[in-house]
Structures are given as structure tokens and as C-alpha cells.
Amino acid sequence: MERIKKGALWVFCEVQENQLLPVGLQLLGRAKTLAEESNRPLYAVVLGKISKDSVKLLHASGAHEVICSVGSAFDEKLEQPYADSLIRLSEQFEPDILLVGATPFGRAFAPRVAAALGTGLTADCTELSIDAESGLLLQTRPAFGGNMMATIRTATSRPQMATVRPGVLPLPEPMEVSDREPITIEDDGQIGLVKLLKETAISRGADISQSKIIVAAGRGIGQKKNLKLVQALADKLGGQVGASRPLVDMGFCPYSSQIGQTGYSVAPDLLICCGISGAVQHLAGIGGAKTVIAINTDPKAPIFAVADYKIVGDCVSVLEHLLKALDEN
Ligand SMILES: Cc1cc2nc3c(=O)[nH]c(=O)nc-3n(C[C@H](O)[C@H](O)[C@H](O)COP(=O)(O)OP(=O)(O)OC[C@H]3O[C@@H](n4cnc5c(N)ncnc54)[C@H](O)[C@@H]3O)c2cc1C
């Protein structure tokens, strides 16, 4: 086990149906910079077996080593055996920083790990950096209902733990790497108190956090029937419909389309915001968008501060014009 150094930066990389979830790679991309800045080794930690290609992708995304804990306890994806295993690994190898993706599983399992290790956990960070003086992890996240950003440090307990939601950080460009074996650790952990009897897939539509093109509607869209225009534009562009929280609260759109602090974080190449004011809680979810087009009747709407292209006008008629123009071309 000499390959595993103490005081390293660990990224827990979640696997779903034999595939690495993108959030682990997104975390590795940022962690690579953090590791370089703080001179820490960077390890990807996977519970359960993964393919050679997945190991290579983790190395290509910045991991110096890939630690694979394997055993029958991971045959079923349950929080308790996963948490128990990561706790044992952390106690043995004492990582200095441990990052986890804030997926539904990560959100449930990371706090168990933090509590057992007697350390803190900053959930849903939107930014991670290293304090140049102390080398501590600076964990930034919205606080007080999203009205301010708080930067949190875990000064004394270890590991310094944080979760980041999928889509908040960009995917790293994979580097050229040669095939390397992971560090495999046999874990004879027990299944524990909970037994998985049945899994039922709940259809929630396509995952908006992965969408490359999003046409998002806010309260300025007016009546529910106007959402047809938003859907039509999304269909034409090969994208998905997103929504601000009021549209979800009013039952106009499903929660799976809500963007923002209490919805999904998105990082599309193109985001078209129709009648969205740009409240901080909404903006918290769109930081990863590459190009933002905003349509709003109010030239002072805060959404314009983050928009690359600004259209001051009624979004319903702008959408009608856009659809007509696309039909004609
Ligand atoms: C703890 C907490 C968590 C929250 N989480 C989220 C979240 O995850 N996501 C989220 O979205 N919100 C969230 N909110 C709510 C957030 O504060 C805002 O209330 C919400 O984002 C506003 O949505 P909106 O922009 O659609 O509506 P509004 O703020 O009402 O803005 C409507 C906009 O439409 C414009 N408009 C009006 N008519 C037209 C027209 N015809 N054409 C074009 N523009 C027009 C107006 O000028 C205005 O700018 C949260 C709030 C709290 C307190």
C-alpha cells in the first residue's frame, strides 16, 4: 500500500449501472488544480469493480492513482456499506480532503462518512479553492437563502469534506495517459441493516444537468399555454426545457426541469432564458452555462448581468419570431 500516501486529496467517484457519473470527473478536473496548488497527491476512489476504460478515464481526468475497494458489500448500492467502506479507508489512509458529488446517493452517504470521522461537511459548494497561506480547502456555497456566498474552512478536523452538485464544474479535457492498474483493496464489509428488496425506476425525463442546450422559462412567460413555444424552440434546437422555481411551484413544469439553488445546476453550451429575472437562487444553478441569451421586458433585470446576448422585449413574441425564422431557414 505504499502507493497510497497519507494527506492526499480524494475524490469519490460514483458508479451507476457500471458507468462513472460525470460529477466525479468534474470534481477530478477541479481537484487536479487544487492538488497542484497545494502539492497533494490526487486519488480517485471507487467502491466496487469498474472497467479498465473507466480506470483509464479517471487517470486521464487527473487522478494520480485510482483506489478501487472491491467486495460483495458493493453488489447492491446501499449507503451504509458504501459509507462504512469509505470510513475504513479514510481511517487507514487519512486523506486531507475528501470530495463527493452531490447526487441523491452522495447527499445521503457523505454525511454518514463525515459524522463517523468526526469532521465537517460543506454541502452543495459552488466553488472550491485552496487558501494560499494555510493550504486549507476553501469551500464556497450560497448561504442565508442564497442572499450571500459563504466561504467555509475546516480548520482542525480531517478530512476536509465538501460536496458539489453535478454540472456546477466543467468536465475536464481528458489527458493522454497510458494504461495503469488501479490499487485494488479487498473489503469484506457487511451488507448491514438495510437489504435492497427491489429497485423501481422512476421516469423523471432526461437529466437536465447534462443537457447541452436549454430553453428556460420564468414567470415572465405568462400563461401556461405559452410554454408550448418554449418546448417548440427546445425541440427545434435539440435541447430541453428548463424552468425557474415559480413555474414548478405553480405546477406549470416538473421539478426535474427546475434550475437553481434548490433545483438542478446546469452547464449547457447554450441557455436561453425567457422571462426569468435572475434571482441569486436561480443564478446559483447556471454558473456553468457557456453562452446565455436572456429575453426580458425589464432592461434592468439582473439576468442581463450574466447574459452574453440581451433581448429587451416580450419573450412570447420573441419566441414566436425565433420559431418563424427557424422555420423559414
Ligand atoms: C431558499 C430559496 C431557494 C430558491 N431556489 C430557487 C431555485 O432553485 N430556482 C429558482 O429559479 N428560484 C429559486 N428561488 C426563488 C427565487 O428567489 C426567485 O423568486 C425566482 O427565481 C424568480 O423566478 P422568475 O425569474 O421566474 O420570476 P420573477 O422574479 O417574478 O421574474 C419574472 C421576470 O420576467 C420578466 N417579464 C415579465 N413579463 C415578461 C414578458 N412578457 N417577457 C419577458 N420578460 C417578462 C420580468 O421583468 C421579470 O424580470 C428560491 C428562493 C429561496 C428563498
The ligand as a MOL file (V3000), in Angstrom:
LIG
                    3D

  0  0  0     0  0            999 V3000
M  V30 BEGIN CTAB
M  V30 COUNTS 53 58 0 0 0
M  V30 BEGIN ATOM
M  V30 1 C -34.2750 29.2800 -0.3130 0
M  V30 2 C -34.7180 29.6380 -1.6970 0
M  V30 3 C -34.3810 28.7870 -2.7300 0
M  V30 4 C -34.7600 29.0970 -4.0460 0
M  V30 5 N -34.4190 28.2550 -5.0540 0
M  V30 6 C -34.6960 28.6100 -6.3300 0
M  V30 7 C -34.2820 27.7940 -7.4260 0
M  V30 8 O -33.6960 26.7260 -7.2620 0
M  V30 9 N -34.5710 28.2210 -8.6670 0
M  V30 10 C -35.2520 29.3730 -8.9440 0
M  V30 11 O -35.4850 29.7020 -10.1230 0
M  V30 12 N -35.6720 30.1380 -7.9110 0
M  V30 13 C -35.4250 29.7930 -6.6270 0
M  V30 14 N -35.8790 30.5610 -5.6110 0
M  V30 15 C -36.8130 31.6810 -5.9390 0
M  V30 16 C -36.0680 32.9110 -6.3860 0
M  V30 17 O -35.7730 33.7090 -5.2650 0
M  V30 18 C -36.9570 33.7540 -7.3530 0
M  V30 19 O -38.1650 34.0650 -6.7100 0
M  V30 20 C -37.2500 33.0610 -8.6660 0
M  V30 21 O -36.0620 32.6090 -9.2670 0
M  V30 22 C -37.9400 34.0490 -9.6030 0
M  V30 23 O -38.3630 33.3660 -10.7270 0
M  V30 24 P -38.6580 34.1560 -12.0630 0
M  V30 25 O -37.4180 34.8520 -12.5020 0
M  V30 26 O -39.2850 33.1890 -12.9960 0
M  V30 27 O -39.7980 35.1820 -11.6260 0
M  V30 28 P -39.7410 36.7210 -11.3120 0
M  V30 29 O -38.6840 37.0510 -10.3470 0
M  V30 30 O -41.1350 37.1070 -10.9880 0
M  V30 31 O -39.2910 37.3810 -12.7020 0
M  V30 32 C -40.0630 37.4000 -13.8510 0
M  V30 33 C -39.2890 38.2010 -14.8840 0
M  V30 34 O -39.9920 38.1840 -16.0990 0
M  V30 35 C -39.9220 39.4750 -16.6780 0
M  V30 36 N -41.0900 39.5790 -17.5510 0
M  V30 37 C -42.3900 39.8440 -17.2320 0
M  V30 38 N -43.1490 39.7720 -18.3170 0
M  V30 39 C -42.3450 39.4540 -19.3500 0
M  V30 40 C -42.5530 39.2110 -20.7130 0
M  V30 41 N -43.7670 39.2840 -21.2720 0
M  V30 42 N -41.4700 38.9070 -21.4890 0
M  V30 43 C -40.2160 38.8520 -20.9690 0
M  V30 44 N -39.9750 39.0670 -19.6660 0
M  V30 45 C -41.0120 39.3340 -18.8620 0
M  V30 46 C -39.9080 40.4350 -15.5190 0
M  V30 47 O -39.3140 41.6580 -15.9150 0
M  V30 48 C -39.0810 39.6610 -14.5040 0
M  V30 49 O -37.7150 40.0030 -14.6370 0
M  V30 50 C -35.5290 30.2760 -4.3140 0
M  V30 51 C -35.8520 31.1150 -3.2470 0
M  V30 52 C -35.4510 30.8010 -1.9610 0
M  V30 53 C -35.8190 31.7290 -0.8410 0
M  V30 END ATOM
M  V30 BEGIN BOND
M  V30 1 1 1 2
M  V30 2 1 2 3
M  V30 3 2 2 52
M  V30 4 2 3 4
M  V30 5 1 4 5
M  V30 6 1 4 50
M  V30 7 2 5 6
M  V30 8 1 6 7
M  V30 9 1 6 13
M  V30 10 2 7 8
M  V30 11 1 7 9
M  V30 12 1 9 10
M  V30 13 2 10 11
M  V30 14 1 10 12
M  V30 15 2 12 13
M  V30 16 1 13 14
M  V30 17 1 14 15
M  V30 18 1 14 50
M  V30 19 1 15 16
M  V30 20 1 16 17
M  V30 21 1 16 18
M  V30 22 1 18 19
M  V30 23 1 18 20
M  V30 24 1 20 21
M  V30 25 1 20 22
M  V30 26 1 22 23
M  V30 27 1 23 24
M  V30 28 2 24 25
M  V30 29 1 24 26
M  V30 30 1 24 27
M  V30 31 1 27 28
M  V30 32 2 28 29
M  V30 33 1 28 30
M  V30 34 1 28 31
M  V30 35 1 31 32
M  V30 36 1 32 33
M  V30 37 1 33 34
M  V30 38 1 33 48
M  V30 39 1 34 35
M  V30 40 1 35 36
M  V30 41 1 35 46
M  V30 42 1 36 37
M  V30 43 1 36 45
M  V30 44 2 37 38
M  V30 45 1 38 39
M  V30 46 1 39 40
M  V30 47 2 39 45
M  V30 48 1 40 41
M  V30 49 2 40 42
M  V30 50 1 42 43
M  V30 51 2 43 44
M  V30 52 1 44 45
M  V30 53 1 46 47
M  V30 54 1 46 48
M  V30 55 1 48 49
M  V30 56 2 50 51
M  V30 57 1 51 52
M  V30 58 1 52 53
M  V30 END BOND
M  V30 END CTAB
M  END
